[in-house]
Amino acid sequence: MDEPTPSQVTPPATATPAGPSGLAPDTQEFLKALGSPTRQRIMMLFAQGAELSVGHVAERIGISQATASQQLTLLRRGRVVTSRRDGKTVYYRADRDGAQAALAELQSYLKTCC
């Protein structure tokens, strides 16, 4: 198999190797995370650097805490949010670096394929 040439696009250093679709698994998770209208609504809660607990997310969106926790887990897996624990409470906020890395890889992919 030929080695990639310098003109071929490579994913950012933070991305894992590309999967069968040509996108890194991390970027595939990013796209899945943003594919849900509920998760898109959740993301709007994190505007201007807001940091919220699962309970606050659930209350503001009008979903159960179990559903909010599940949705936040998918967003974290997709590098859309990050979390920190303070005692028993987990706080979430937007993961700007993760999102930017996924978007950079997606942009490179689209330049190559399209």
N, C-alpha and C positions, 0 to 999 in steps of 0.2 A: 504494500500500500504506500502511496506517495505521502511524503511529509507535507504539511500545510505550507504554503508560500507566505511571505510577509504580507502580501496584499489581502490574504484571507482574514476575515474578522475573527478575533478570539474573544471569548467572554472575559469580563473583568476578573481580577485575581480572586475576588471573593466568591465567585460563582463556581459551582461544581461542574464537572464535564457534561457536555450536551447529551441529552437523551435521544431517543429515536426520532423525535420531531425536529431535532436541531436545536432546541432550547434546553438550557441547563435545568435539571430537576427543581432547583430553587426558584427559577423564573416560572416554571410551569405551576408551582405551588402559589406563586404571587398572582398569576392570572386566575387561578381557581379561587383564591381568596377574595378577589374583587368581583367575581362573577355572580355573586348573590346580591339581590336588592337589599336584603336585611343587613348584610355586612357593609354594603355601601352606605346605608343609613347610619350604622354604627360609626363608620369612619368619619362622618361629618361631625360627630360629637367631639372629635379630637382636634378640631380647628384651633388655631392660635396656641398650640402646645398644651392643650388641656390634658390632665391626667385623671383617670376615673377608675373606680373600683367596678367589679362585676355587678354589684348591686345598683350602682348609679347608672350603668349602661342599661341594665334590664329595666329600671324604672323609667328612664328617659325614652327608650324605644318602645316600651310596652310589651315586653316579653318576659318569660320566666328567667330566674337567675341561672337555672341549668342550661337553658337555651343560650343565654348571653355568654356563659362560660364556654360552651361548645363553639359558638361563633368566634369568640376571641381567641380560642386555641387555633382555629383555622387561620385567622388573621396573623397570629404570631408565627405559625408554621410558614406562612407565605411572606414573612418579613415585612408585613405591613404595620404591625404594632410590636412593641416591646413591652416587657413587664418587669416589675420589681415587687418584692415582698416586703411588707412592713408589719411584723407580727403575723397575725392570721389573715391580714388583708393583702390582696394582690392588686396592684395598680397598673393600669395600662396607659400607654401613650403611643402616638404615631412613631413609627421607625423610619425616619427620613433617610438614613443611610442605606437601610435595606431596600427601601422602595427605589431609591436612586440607582442602586446597583442593578436591580432587576430591570428597571426602565432602560438603563444603558445597554444591557445585554439584549433586551427586546428590540431596541432601536438598531443595534448592529445586525441582529438577525433579519429584521425587515429590510435593511439596506441590501443585504446579501440576497435574500430570496425574492424581493419585489423590485 
